[in-house]
Amino acid sequence: MLKRMRVENFAIISDLTLDFALGLNVFSGETGAGKSIVIEALGFVLGARGDVSIIKDGADRMRVTAEFSSDMLPETLRREQQISGDAFTLRRELDRKGKGKAYVDGRTVTVSTLAQIGKYLVDFHGQHEHQSLMHASVHLTLLDKFAQYEDLLSQTKAAWQTMQDAREKLDAVRLNEQEKERLLDLYAYQLKEIEDVNPTADEDLQLEQTLPKMKHAGRLLEEASDAYEELYAAEDSAVTRAARAARLIESMAELDENLNALAADVNSAVLTLEDAASTLSSYKDDINLEPDALDKMLGRHEKLKRLKAKYGPEIQDVLATADDLKTKIKNLQNAEEHELELQKELETAQKQLLQLSRKLHEKRMAAAEKLSALITEQIRPLGFNQVRFSAAVEMDEENPGPTGADKVEFLFSPNPGQSLRPLKNIASGGEISRVMLGLKTVLAPTVPVMVFDEVDAGIGGETGRLVGEKLHKAAEGRQVLCVTHLAQVAAQADQNFRVEKKAAHNATDVTITPLSGDHLTAEIARMLGGNADKRSAAFTHARELLQEAKRV
């Protein structure tokens, strides 16, 4: 579960720390108070897109820190991310220059790592996500997520790619002669450009290391010679003087054995100086003062730069391009010989894709039947009398794609006697919200935290109470965070937060306060459209709602 979150300089929040409970956590407040900002901040720390425009005015950076229980992460991921103990902390920062940082327990990671971890922790239902149910293209993805046959999907995608590659190769060999000659000329010209230079792996790096020495050869030779003279060649060189000192200390050590260690150190220093002098001697002997050598090296470096600019960005890429061009030329030159072979390759790939698509279809049909029954079971208590829901699967064997040959569309009938029709054609906003709540309850059973941002849009009254009960039930044994405007939903919460926007000294800030007792009853009364007076009808109604939900 999400244990604690700290939000700093995010949108209109200056510095806010929230402690969360297991069960249903509800955020309420006036329209425009910033209720959804906490949800956006949670998304940010879990890898959602960040933008410098979100940084609070006057601040240099924003930061969000979230502490989670670690027991819901797979053991392999915990080991990989060096997570130990019962809890771990994620942190993400973004400054005004767009530079971001991400951390797991203080260890620097990438934002994609935060997203990878987040998918095991939190399932988001955004304020407008229910609109995605209007698009049939989303239905296939939702059904596949429910069915969990990732290996078969991966095999199908790989088979489709193999088929595409075979088709492209076959199309290439079937080019008309004029186009074939044009491509041969182009590929041959590009290959000759590379082969004329004949680069070798890492040659550019070696040149970049050598060029500074060549450019400053005169100065380097002069200073190396002077240093060699001082160290070794001069009559009173450092080596000569150090050797003399070593002999004196050795003589002293004959009289005082405590000087033996010092004598050994000085003798070692003499050897070190002699080694340094030898290295300098070799270094200055290797210095090339010939101008032609420098010009040749500069010219070579420039040729490599041009190749990298055209076929790079690195020399390895240039060499890989040369190999690819050779293959393309060979294929074009032997096109007719390969056509029959490639035709067989394409037919084999098509057959393999069709077989996998049929397997997928069978599994999707079984999954669709199960999903339809579960969704119906989930949404029937949400104010529908004789609701029917069906995930319809239709296969088009003539046009398989990377996800198989199926089209999936959710069909819906909210009223008795009404035929099943596409969800997008007949469902209202409130009905869509309730269907999405049912889907989320079914599709995210293993994710410990579910987030709903105004899932109750378009509903009220008794239906609102039913949705509140469903959210409370969905939060049993896990954690649900919900932004709501409905008193009936807020009354079902295990923990309530009131979100307020305050302006002072030409600045705006958000406060979020945990509610209980009369403060909670007063907030429920406000949401009912009344006032906080304990004698008001709204306050009495609010207390009744809380009593029904066993909150007071």
ROZA-770049 format. One record per residue: x, y, z of N, C-alpha, C in turn. Coordinates in steps of 0.02 Angstrom, whole numbers, plus 32768, in hexadecimal, padded with zeros to 4 digits. Atoms other than C-alpha are relative to their C-alpha. Example, Ala and Ser with C-alpha at 12.3 -4.5 7.8 and 13.67 -1.06 7.14 Angstrom:
BEGIN
802D7FC5800082677F1F8186802D803C80007FD67FC57FFD82AC7FCB81657FD980378025
REM end
This chain:
BEGIN
802A7FC48000800080008000802C803F80007FDF7FBF7FFC802E80B87FF47FFC801680487FFF7FEE7FB9806480E780A48002804B800B7FF77FB87FF68099819C8093801780207FBF7FE97FDB803B80B3821F800D800E804880147FEF7FBA7FF6810A82C78013800480227FBC80037FDB803F80E983477F8B801C8045800B7FDF7FBF7FF7815983E07F78800080277FBF7FFF7FD18038813F84727F017FE17FE27FC180238020803880C9840E7E927FC080257FF3803B7FD880128048847C7E387FF780378035800B7FCC7FCD7FFD84E47EC6800C7FE580477FEE801B7FBF803A84747F538048801580117FBD7FEC7FEB80CE84BB7FB580257FC6801F7FE080387FDD80F8842F802D7FCA7FDC8028803880237FE3807D83AA806080137FB7800B7FF380467FF0808F830180B77FBE7FDE8013803E80237FF38001828380B980107FB880157FFD80467FEB7FF181DE81177FBF7FDE7FED803B8022801A7F7C816080C87FF17FC180298016803C7FDD7F1880D181117FEE7FCA7FCE801B803680287EE9802780CE7FB5800C7FF780477FF6800C7E3B802780817FF3803B7FD280167FCB802D7DDE80B6802C80148044801C7FEA7FBD7FEF7E34816180347FDF80317FD080277FD4802C7DC481ED7FF28017804880097FF07FB980017DF3829F7FC17FC380277FE980397FD680147D6983217FBC80138049800A7FF37FB97FFB7D5F83DE7FB17FD980267FCC80247FD780317D16846F7F51801B7FF57FBA7FE9800480457D1E846E7E94803A80317FF57FC57FD6800C7DC984B07E5F80308004803A7FD57FFD7FC57E1784907F0980437FDD7FF47FC18023800E7E9D84207EBC80007FB98017800680457FE67E5C83757EEF802A7FCF7FD67FDE8030802C7EAC83207E58804C800880017FB87FF380027F59836A7E7780267FC780237FDE80367FDC7F8482E17EF580067FC37FD37FFE8039802E7F57825D7E738035800C7FCA7FCE7FF080337FC282B77DF180477FF9801C7FBE80057FE0805382BF7E6C80147FB780087FF280477FFA804582047E8C80137FE37FBC7FEE80178044804781E57DD0804680167FED7FBD7FE6801080E282537DC080377FD6801F7FCB80277FDE814781F17E4180027FB97FE680028044801D811281507DE8800F80017FB57FE780008045815981877D417FD680237FCC80287FDC803280CE81ED7CEF8027803C7FE77FDD7FC880208102827C7C7E8001803D802F7FF97FC47FD8814583137CDC800D803C7FD47FF87FC48027814583C67CA080148039802E7FE87FCA7FD581A0845E7CE37FC98032801080377FD27FF380FD84C07CD67FDB7FEF8040802380157FC480BE845B7D6C80248019803F7FDA7FE97FC68148849F7DDF7FDF803F801C80217FC87FDF80FD85177E5D802580417FF27FE37FBE800D811A85CF7E36802F801480397FCF7FEA7FCF81B6860F7E8D802F7FCA80187FD580387FEB820285627EA780307FEC7FC87FCF80168032829D851D7E4F7FF37FB97FE8800B80468012826684677E4F7FC47FE68027803580237FDB81D983F47E8180197FBA80117FEA80427FE981EC83517EDF7FC47FDB801E8034802A7FE3817682C27F0980227FC1801A7FE4803B7FE081A482377F837FC77FD480178035802F7FEC8139819C7FA0801E7FC280207FE9803C7FDD8151810F801C7FCB7FC97FF8802D8039800D810580657FF080167FC380297FEF80427FE680FB7FBB8041801F7FD87FC77FDA8023803581717F477FE47FE57FBB7FF280148046800681107EA47FF67FDB7FF17FBF8024800D803E80B07EBB7F52802D7FFF7FC37FD280038039814B7EC67EE580197FB97FF67FE38043800C818A7E267E9180467FFC801F7FBF80097FE082227DDE7EE8803980117FD17FCA7FF18031828A7DED7E49800A804B7FF97FFA7FB8800682637EA77E3C801E801F803F7FE27FE67FC2828E7EC47EF3804B7FF480017FB8800D800283367E707EDB8022802E7FCE7FE37FD7803583567ECE7E3A8008804980177FFE7FBA7FE9832F7F777E8D801D800880467FDE7FFF7FBE838A7F497F307FD1801A803680327FEC7FCE82EA7F607F957FFE7FCB80368003802E7FC882EE7F1180417FD480208037802B7FE57FCB827F7F2380DA7FB780007FEB80488001800B81C47F3C80E87FE7803A7FD580167FC5802681BE7FE5808F803A801B7FD77FCD7FDF8028821C8047800B7FE580437FE980127FBC8012821C80FA7FCC8013800F7FB87FF37FE68043820D81417F1D8001804C80037FFD7FB68002823E81F57EF9800F80177FB97FF37FE48042823A825E7E5C8001804B80057FF87FB78000827283117E3D8002801A7FB97FFA7FDF80418267838B7DAC800D8049800C7FF07FB97FF682B984377DA17FE9802A7FC580197FD08033829384D27D3980207FF57FBC7FDE800C803F8311849E7CB47FEA7FBF7FDF8018803F801C82B483FB7C97802A7FC480137FD580377FEA833983927CED7FDE7FDA8038802380297FCE82ED83037D4E802E7FCD80217FDC80357FDC832C82867DCE7FCD7FD0801D802D80337FE482DF81E47E0C80297FD3802F7FDD80277FCE830B817A7EA37FD47FC7801A802080367FDA82DF80D37EF4802A7FF6803F7FDC80037FC0830F80D47FAD804180277FFD7FC57FD58003838981617F8780317FEF7FCA7FD28015803683DD81047EF77FE5801A7FBE80147FE1803F83D9815D7E4F7FEA7FCB7FCD801B802D8033836E81077DCA7FE4802A7FC880217FDC8037831681357D277FB68007800F80487FF67FF8826481757D1C7FDB7FC17FE98021803D8018823880D77CBA80027FC980367FFE80307FC8826E80727D537FC8800E803180397FEF7FD681F080D27DBC7FBF7FE77FE2803D80188022816B80A97D3A7FFB7FB48004800080497FFD819E7FF27D3A7FE97FE88045801480127FBC818C7FE97DF77FB68013800C80437FE77FF580EB804F7DF47FC97FD47FE680358029801D808C7FD67D867FED7FC6802E801080357FD080957F567E147FDD801C803E801A7FE27FC480567FD37E947FBD80237FF8803A7FD380077FD180487E4F7FDF7FF87FBC80277FFF803E7F46803F7DCE7FD78041800080217FBE80037F0880EC7D997FC27FFE7FD5803A7FF1802B7E5A81187D5C7FF8804B800180017FB880037E6881CD7D257FBB801C7FF480417FDE80047DDD824D7D1E7FDE7FF67FBC801E800780437DC582357C63800D7FBB7FE17FEF8041801C7DFF81827C4F7FC37FD97FEA803C802580137D4C81417C477FED800C7FB8800F7FF180477D4181957B9C80227FCE7FD27FDD8031802B7DBC81137B5B7FD47FC47FF1802D8037800D7D3180937B6A7FD4800C7FC380267FF1803C7CDE80EC7ADA80247FE87FC17FD98014803A7D6880AD7A67800B7FB480017FFC804980037D5E7FF77A3280487FE77FFF7FBA801580037E1B7FF37A16801C7FF180467FE9800A7FBB7E317FF97AD47FE67FBD801B8020803B7FE37DBE7F647AF2802C7FC17FF87FD48039800B7E387EE67AA780387FFF80347FCA7FFA7FCE7EC37F257B1A7FE77FEC8045801C800F7FBE7E527F187BB37FF27FB58007800D80487FFE7E1C7E667B8780417FD980077FC080237FFC7ED17E307B6D8020800880457FE57FF57FBD7F037E7E7C137FDE7FD280328026802D7FD47E7A7E197C6880167FB87FF77FF3804680107EA77D767C1080477FEB80137FBA800C7FEC7F647D837C3280207FC57FD97FDC803280287FAA7D1D7BA1803880247FDA7FCB7FD6801D80447D8A7B87802E7FD97FD17FD28027802A80AF7CFD7B3F7FE37FF67FBA8020800B804180327CD87AB57FFC80427FD980007FBE802180217D927A8F804580117FE47FBB7FF2801780DF7DA27A8380117FD57FC37FF3802C803980E87D0B7A0F7FDC80197FC180277FE68038805F7D5679A18020803E7FE27FE07FC3801880B57DFE799780407FEF7FDA7FC280148021815A7DA8796A7FF17FE07FBC8013801F803F81037D4078E47FEA80347FCD80167FCA802D80B37DDC789B803C80267FE47FC57FDD8016815C7E32789580287FD77FCD7FDE802C802F81A97D9B783F7FDD80027FBC80267FFC803E811D7DA177BE800D80437FDC7FF37FBE801D81397E5C77A3804580037FE07FBB8001801B81F47E42778B80037FD87FBF8000802A803D81D67DB6770E7FDE80247FC780257FDB803481597E2276AF802B80387FE37FD57FC9801881D37EB476A680397FE57FD47FCA801E8029825E7E4276657FE57FEB7FBC801E8016803F81E97DFA75E27FEF803C7FD4800F7FC3802781B07EA875AE803F801C7FE17FC07FE5801982667EDA759C80187FDA7FC27FE68026803A82927E4C75257FD180067FC480307FF8803781F67E7274BD800180467FE27FFB7FBD801C822E7F227496800A7FFC7FB47FF37FFF8049822D7F5273DF804B800F7FF57FB87FFC800F82D77F55738A801C8047800B7FE87FBB7FF982E580137388800B8012804A7FFA7FF17FB982C58022744380387FD780207FCB802C7FE683397F8F74658045801D7FF17FBF7FE3801283C87FE27406800D804080277FF77FC27FDA83A88087745F80197FF080477FED80127FBC83B58033750980477FE280027FBC801C8003844F7FD074D5803580367FFB7FD17FC8800784A68071749E8007802680437FFE7FDB7FC1847680C8754180267FD980357FDF80287FCD84AD803975B1804A7FF87FF27FB98007801385508022755080268040800F7FE07FBF7FF3857780DC755D800C8009804B7FF97FF87FB7855780DD761980357FD1801C7FCF80317FE985BE80407634804780167FEE7FBE7FE98016864F808975CE8019803A802D7FEE7FC97FD3864B8126763B80207FE580407FE7801C7FC1866780BB76D580417FD97FF47FC5802A800C86E480417688803C80297FEB7FC77FD58012874F80CE76408024801A803E7FE27FE97FC1876B810D76F080197FC480287FED803F7FDF8772805A7735800C800B804B7FF77FF37FB88756808877EC80077FBF80277FFB80397FD387818012787A7FDE8012804280257FF57FC187267FFD7920802A802B80307FE17FD37FCE874F8088799E803A80297FE47FC97FDA801C87C880DA79247FFA804A8011800B7FB97FF2877A818479428014801180487FEE7FF47FBA8792817479FE804C800180097FB780027FFC8849814679E7801F80407FE47FE77FC2801E886481DD79767FF5803B802F800F7FC87FD3880F825179F2802F8000803C7FCF80037FC9888882147A78804680147FE87FBC7FF3801A892282287A07800880477FE67FFB7FBE802088FB82CF79B2801B8037802E7FE47FCB7FD6891B83407A48804C7FFB80077FB8800A7FFC89CB82F47A57802280187FC07FE37FEC804189EB8312799D7FFD804C7FF880077FB8800989AA83C579A180328027802A7FD27FDD7FD38A1D83F47A3280437FDC80067FC4802A7FFE8AB083867A03803E802880137FC47FD87FF28B3384137A0980078010804A7FFD7FEE7FB98B07844D7AB780097FC1802B7FFA803E7FD98AF3839B7AF880487FE47FFE7FBC801980068B9F836A7AB48030802A802A7FD37FD47FDB8BF384027B007FFA7FF4804B800980087FB88BA583EA7BAC80137FBA80177FED80447FEF8BC0832E7BAA804C7FFB80057FB680017FFF8C7983497B82801A8022803E7FEA7FDC7FC48C8B83C97C0D7FF47FD7803F800F80297FC58C3583577C89802F7FC580057FD1803980018CA482C47C558045801780187FBF7FE57FEC8D3D83327C6B8002800A804C80017FF47FB88D0883657D1B7FFF7FBF80278006803F7FDC8CDC82B47D4D803F7FD57FFC7FCF8035800A8D6D82527D03804080167FDC7FC67FF4802B8DE0829C7C7F80318034801B7FD47FCA7FE88E2583357CD980347FE480317FC980167FD48EC783287D3B7FE87FFB8049801B80007FBC8E6A83527DDD7FB57FF27FFE8047800F800A8DC383007DAD7FE07FE88041802680177FC58D3A82CD7E2780137FB880127FEE80467FF28D6B82157E1380457FFE80227FBC7FFF7FE38E23823C7E387FFF8016804980027FE57FBC8DFC82A37ED27FDB7FD0802F8025802F7FD68D7B82267F12802A7FC280107FD5803A7FF58DF681967EFA8036801080347FCE7FEB7FCF8E7A81FA7F5C7FE28000804680217FFE7FBF8DFD82177FE87FF37FB9801B800E80457FEC8DD1815D7FE9803F7FE0801E7FC2801E7FE88E87812D80008011801B80467FF27FE17FBF8E9B81A980917FD47FE18037802E801B7FCD8E01816580EA80107FB7800E7FEA80467FF58E3D80B180D0803B7FFE802F7FC67FFC7FD38EE080E481237FEB800F8047801A7FEF7FBE8E7F813181B37FDE7FC38020802580397FE68E17809281C3802E7FCC801D7FCF802E7FE38EB5803081E7800D801080487FF67FEA7FBB8EC1809682867FBF8001802780427FFE7FDE8E0680A282AB7FCF7FD87FD6802A802D80278D9B8010826F7FB8801B7FF780437FE280088CFD807A82877FF980247FBD80027FDC80408D2C80CF81E27FFC7FD07FC58004803180378D20802E817C7FC3800B7FD4803E7FF680268C6B8050814B8005803E7FD47FF87FC380278C9681018114802E7FF57FC57FD1800F80378D2880C180AD7FDC7FDB7FC98025802680328CB4804680577FD0802E7FD9802F7FD280218C3480D080328025802C7FCD7FDB7FD4802D8CB881427FE5801A7FD97FC37FEB802A80398CFF80B47F7B7FC67FF27FD1803D800A80298C4D80917F417FF1803F7FD7800D7FC080248C3B814A7F13803180087FC67FCF7FFC80378CDB81407EAC7FE97FD57FC58018802C80358C9480AD7E4B7FC4801F7FDC803A7FE0801D8BF1810C7E31801580397FD17FE87FC9802A8C4F81A37DED80207FE57FC07FE0801E803B8CB481347D787FCB7FE67FCF80368018802B8C1380E37D387FDE803B7FDC80207FC4801E8BC681907D1B802C801C7FC97FD27FE680338C6281C77CBD7FFE7FD47FC28003802E80398C59812A7C507FC0800B7FD880407FF380218BA1814C7C2A800380407FD77FF97FC180238BC982007BFB802B7FF97FC17FD4800B80398C5581C67B897FDA7FDF7FC68027802280348BE081517B2B7FCB802E7FE380347FD280168B5981D67B24801B80327FCE7FE67FCC802D8BC7825B7AD4801A7FE17FBE7FEA8021803D8C0E81DC7A597FC67FF17FD0803B801080288B5D81B57A1E7FDE803D7FE280207FC380198B2F826A79FD8015800C7FB77FF57FF680488B1C828A79427FF780497FEF80027FB980118B46833B790A7FF2800D7FB6800A7FF680478B22831D78527FBB801E7FF280417FE0800F8A98839678147FD37FD37FD68028802A802B8A60831877927FD87FCC8027802280327FD88A35829978177FC2801D802280397FDF7FE189C4831678717FC9800D7FCD80327FF28035896F834A77CE7FDB7FC17FEC801F803F80138951829577A17FCD7FE98036802C80167FC989068270784C7FC1802C8003803A7FD380018895830B78457FD17FF07FC780298012803A885A82DA77977FDA7FC0800C802180407FF08835822977D37FC6800A803080337FF27FCE87D3826B78677FC380217FE080377FDD8022876B82DC77F67FD77FCF7FD58024803280288740824B77827FD37FD4802C802880297FD1870481E378167FC48027801A80387FD67FE9869B827578547FC880047FCB80337FFD80368644828277A97FDA7FBE7FFC802280418002862081C777A97FCF7FF8803A802C80077FC685D981CD78597FC3802D7FF980397FD28009856C8263782C7FCD7FE37FD0802D801B80348523820577977FE67FBB8011801480467FF4851F815077D280047FEB80497FF4800E7FBA853D815C788E7FC17FFB80297FD17FCE7FE78532819E791080467FE780147FBE80197FEB85C3812B7942801E7FD57FC87FDD80288033864680CB78DF7FE07FBA7FFB80208041800285F1802879117FC280017FD4803B7FF9802A8553806878BC801380037FB67FE87FFB804585B68092781F80127FBA7FE67FED8044801485FE7FE278197FC27FD47FF7803E8027800685507F9878367FDB80137FC080207FE9803E850D800277A780217FE07FC37FDC801F803885947FBF77347FEB7FB77FF880168046800385637F0C775F7FB97FFB7FE580468000801784AB7F3577437FFD800F7FB57FFF7FEF804884D27F84769980177FC57FD67FE8803C802485337EE976647FC87FCD7FF9803780308002849D7E7D76917FCB80167FCE80337FE6802D84247EEE763280167FF87FB77FE68007804584937EED75977FFD7FB77FEA80018048800F84A37E30759E7FB97FE97FF280458015800983E77E1A75B07FE380197FBD801A7FE4803F83C27E8E751D80207FDC7FC47FDE8021803784447E3A74AF7FE77FB87FF580188044800583FC7D8F74D57FB47FFC800A80487FFA7FF283467DC774DA7FD87FC67FE380298034801F82FF7D49746080097FBC80217FF380407FDF83537CB774B67FDD7FFC8043801D7FFF7FBD830C7CEE755E7FB48004800080487FF27FFF825A7D1375287FD77FC480158026803C7FEE82197C617533800B7FEE80497FEF80107FBA82747C4575D97FDB8030803080217FCF7FD6822D7CE676217FB47FF880008048800D8004817E7CBC75E47FED7FC98032800C80367FD181877C1A76488007801880487FF67FE47FBD81CB7C7976DE7FC480298016803B7FD77FF081397CF276D67FC47FD4800F803A802C7FF580B87C6776C880067FDB80437FF680217FBF81057C0D775E7FF080308039800C7FCD7FCC81007CAE77C47FB6800F800680487FF37FFF804B7CCE77927FDA7FC780238020803B7FE2801A7C1E77C4800B7FFF804B7FF07FFF7FB880727C2E786C7FD78036802380277FCA7FE2801D7CD5788E7FB77FED8006804680147FFF7F737C8E78637FF37FCD8037800880337FCC7F8C7BF878D68000802180457FFD7FDD7FBF7FBD7C6A79677FC3802C800A803C7FD67FFB7F2C7CDF79407FC27FD780138038802C7FEF7EB27C4D794A80047FEA804A7FF880117FB97EFB7C1879F27FEB803B802C80137FC47FDB7EE87CCB7A2F7FB48009800080497FF880067E347CCF79F07FDC7FD18031802080307FD27E077C337A538007801880487FF57FE97FBC7E547C797AF17FD8803F800E80267FC37FF67E017D227AD77FB57FF28007804780117FFA7D577CD27ABF7FF07FE78047800A80197FBC7D697C767B658007803880337FF57FC87FD27DAD7D117BBC7FC780327FFD80377FD080087D227D7F7B747FC27FE98025803A801A7FDD7C9C7D0C7BBA8008800A804C7FF37FF87FB87CED7D107C667FFE804980147FFF7FB87FF17D0B7DCC7C617FB9801D800080447FE680057C587DEF7C2B7FD87FF0803F802580157FC37C127D8C7CBF80198027803D7FE47FDC7FC67C897DE07D3B7FEC804A800080137FB980047C657E917CFD7FB68008801080487FFC7FF17BAA7E717D017FF57FF9804B8007800A7FB87BBB7E317DB38016803D80277FE67FC67FDD7C207ECA7DE57FD2803D7FFA80267FC2800A7BAE7F507D9B7FB57FF9800E804880097FF37B037F027DBB7FEB8023804180157FDE7FC37B007F457E708004804C7FFC7FF57FB880057B287FF57E307FC680257FE0803A7FDC80187A7680277E057FE47FE77FBE801B801D803D7A547FB67D6F7FD17FC68013802F80357FEF79BB7F467D7680127FBD7FDF7FF0803E802479DD7EC47CF08035800F7FCB7FCB7FEC802D7A807F007CA6801E7FC27FDE7FDA803480237ADA7E987C23803E80217FE27FC17FE8801C7B8E7EAD7BEE80217FC67FDC7FE0803580277BEB7E4C7B69803D801B7FDC7FC47FF080287C9B7E517B207FFC7FD67FC1800A802480407C7B7E227A6A80427FFB7FDB7FC1800C80247D0E7DD37A0D7FF07FE87FBA800B801280467D107DCB794F80437FF87FDD7FBF800E80207D9C7D7D78E97FFD800E7FB57FF97FF380487DD47DB9783D80417FDE7FE97FC5802780117E4B7D3277FE8026801C7FC57FDF7FE5803B7E717D93775F8031803880107FD67FC57FF07EC47E2377BA801E7FFB80467FE180047FBD7F2B7DE878508034803780097FCF7FCC7FF17F977E6878A6802D7FEB803A7FD280127FCA80177E6F79347FDD7FE6803F802580197FC67F8D7E4A79B37FD07FC87FEC802C803580177F3B7DC0794E7FCE80197FCD80317FEF80337E9F7DC778E37FBC8012801E803F7FF27FDD7E1C7DF979647FF0804A8006801A7FBF7FEC7DB37E93797D7FD27FF4803C802780087FC37D657EA97A287FD98040800C80287FC67FEF7CD67F1C7A567FD27FEF803A802B800A7FC67C797F2F7AFA7FB880147FEF80477FF4800D7BBD7F217AE97FDC80078043801E7FED7FC07B447F627B6C7FB580087FF880487FF57FFD7A8D7F5E7B997FEE80108048800D7FED7FBA7A5E7FC07C387FBA7FF08017804680077FED79A47F9E7C327FE27FBF7FE48020803D801A79357F037C1F7FDD800E7FBE80207FF9804178F57EE87B6F802980257FCE7FD57FDA802E79827F4D7B2480387FD37FE77FCD802D801C79F57EF17AAD80468019800F7FBA7FEE7FF77AB07EED7AC28017802B7FC67FE67FD380337B007F7D7A658045801980157FBE7FE57FED7BAD7FCB7A5D7FFB8032803980007FD57FC47BD580217B018000804A7FED7FF97FBA80137C0180C37AA77FBE801E7FE7803D7FE7801F7B5480CF7A587FC8800E8032803A7FFA7FD57AE380C17AEF800E801480487FF27FF37FBA7B3E80DC7B948008804A800F7FF77FBB7FEA7B3281817BF18042800680257FC27FF67FDC7BC581CF7C4D80017FDB8043800480247FC07B8981887CF380067FB57FF77FFD8048800D7B7380DB7CA980477FEB7FED7FBB800E80137C2180E17C5A802C7FFE803F7FD87FFE7FC37C6A81107D047FF77FC08029800D803C7FD97C17807B7D57801D7FC27FDE7FE1803780247C5080047CCE804C8000800B7FB97FFB7FF57D0180457CE280127FEA80477FF480167FBC7CF6802A7D9F7FFF7FB480038002804980027CC37F767D7E803D7FE37FDF7FC4801880237D517F5F7D02803E8004802C7FC57FF77FD67DD27FA57D7980007FCE803A800480307FC97D937F367E0680147FBA7FE97FF18042801B7DA57E9D7D9680487FFC7FE77FC0800380237E457ECC7D39803D800D802B7FC67FEF7FD77EB27F067DC87FFD7FDE8044800780217FBF7E9A7E827E5080417FF980267FC0800B7FDE7F537E727E7680268041800E7FDE7FC17FF47F827F2B7E777FE9801C804380147FEE7FBC7F857F677F2D7FDE80448007801D7FBD7FFB7F52801C7F0A7FDA800F7FC180297FEB80387EC280527E9A7FEF804A800A800D7FB97FFD7EA8810A7E717FC780127FD1803A7FEA80287E0281537E367FFA804C800780087FB780007DF8820B7E057FBB80107FE380447FEF80137D3E82377E017FE07FCA7FD48021803780227D01818B7DCC7FB48007800580487FF77FF67C5681C67E0B7FE380377FD5801A7FCB802C7C4382477D807FBE7FEB7FE08040800D80227B9182527D3F7FCF7FD88027802F80267FD87B3E81F67DCF7FF28025804180127FE17FC07AED82237E757FCC7FD68023803680207FDD7A6B81F27EF4800F7FB880147FF980457FED7A5081387F0F80397FDE7FDB7FC9801E80277AC881097E8380438014801D7FC37FEA7FDF7B4D81717ED980107FD7803D7FF6802A7FC57B33810E7F7980197FBB7FEC7FEC804280177B43806B7F19804980007FE87FBB7FFB80177BE480A67EC6802F8006803C7FD87FFA7FC37C2780D97F71800A7FBD80227FFB80437FE27C00802B7FB5802F7FD47FD77FD48029802B7C567FDB7F1F8049801480097FBC7FEA7FF47CF180467F39801A7FE880437FEC80177FBE7CF480197FF1800F7FB57FFF7FF5804980067CE57F607FC680407FF27FD97FC3800A80297D6D7F707F41803F800E80297FC67FED7FD67DDE7FB97FCA800D7FCD80377FF480327FCB7DCE7F20803B80417FDA7FF27FC0802380077E7C7ED98057803280237FD27FD27FDA802A7ECB7F5E7FE87FF58049800F80057FB87FF67ECF801A7FD47FE280217FC3801E7FDB80377E62808B7F6A8004804A801180007FB77FFA7E7F81467F527FCC801B7FCF80377FE980297DE881A37F107FF4804A800980157FBA80007DC482587EE37FB680017FEE80488002800C7D0982787EEF7FDF8043801080297FC77FEF7C8382FE7EF47FBE7FE98020803E801C7FE67BFD82897F3780057FF0804A8002800F7FB87BD082837FF07FF67FB6800C800E80477FF77B9081D17FDA80407FD67FFA7FC0802480067C3E81997FA3802E8011803A7FD47FEB7FCA7C9C81FF80257FEE7FDF80428017801E7FC17C3281B480B080187FB980087FEA80467FFE7C7381068083804B7FF9800E7FB780037FFB7D2B8134809B80177FE580437FDE80127FC27D9E80E8811B8028803A801B7FDC7FC47FED7DFE818B811B7FEE80387FD080157FC780297DC5823680DD8033803880057FD67FC580027E2D82CB80A77FD9803A7FE0801E7FC4801F7DEC837B8087803780297FE07FCF7FD980277E4983DC80017FE680477FFB80137FB980027E47849A800E803780287FDD7FD27FD380217E97851F7FA37FFC804480237FFE7FC17FDB7ECF85BA8001802F80317FDE7FD77FCB801D7F1186607FC08014803080377FE77FD07FCF7F7F86D0802B8041801D7FE77FC37FDC8015800687528008800F7FF47FB67FF9800780487FE987467F4C801A7FBB7FEB7FEC80458010800A86897F507FC77FD18010803480327FF67F9B85F07F4580207FBF80187FE6803F7FE77FB585507FA67FC67FD1800F803280337FF37F5984AD7FC7800E7FE180447FFA80267FC17F39845F80717FD37FC37FFB8029803D7FFF7EF983AE80897FFE7FE88049800A800F7FB97EB0838381337FDB7FBF80098027803C7FEF7E7F82D781757FC38013802A803E7FEE7FDF7DCC82DB81B47FE67FC6802B802380317FD67D70828282407FCE8026802B80307FE27FD27CE382A182BA7FD380337FDF802C7FCC80197C7D833F82A3801C80227FC17FE27FE1803C7CFA838382247FEE7FD77FC18014802A80387CD582EE81B47FB680087FF080497FF7800A7C1982FF81CE7FF280427FDD80097FBE801E7C2683B781A1801380007FB67FEB800480467C83838E81007FCC7FDB7FD68035802580237BFF830D80CE7FC4802D7FF780387FD180057B7A839180F3800C80337FC97FF07FD080357BD4840D80827FF57FE07FBB8007802380407BD8838C7FF67FB77FF47FEE80488007800D7B1D8376800B7FDF80427FEE801B7FBF80137B07842F7FE97FE78028803B80167FDD7FC47AE58463809D8038802580227FCC7FDE7FDB7B4884B8812680167FD5803B7FE180287FCB7BAF847D81BA7FDD8007804380257FF97FC17B3184B1823E7FE47FBD8016801680417FE87B0E841A82AA7FB57FF88001804980037FFD7A57844782AD7FE17FFD7FBA801B7FFE80447A47844B81EF7FEB7FBB7FE88017803F801D79ED83C7818A80397FDC7FDD7FC8801E80247A8B83AB8123802E7FDC80317FD580207FCE7AF1838681C07FE17FBF80198023803D7FEA7A6D830A81FA80037FCA7FCB7FFD802F80377A6982B8814E80477FE27FFA7FBB801780047B2682AF814D800F7FCC80367FF680307FCA7B27825781F67FDE7FBE7FF08024803D80137AA681DC81B480277FD87FCD7FD7802380337B1381B5811D803C7FDD80217FC7801D7FDE7BA88196818E7FEC7FC6802D801880387FD67B41812A82047FF07FC37FD5800F8038802E7B0380C1817180417FDE7FEA7FBF801B80157BB980AC813D80297FE7803B7FE080167FC17BE3808281F380408027800D7FC67FD57FF37C5B811581FD7FFA8024804380097FDD7FBF7C0F8164829C7FD67FD5802E
REM end
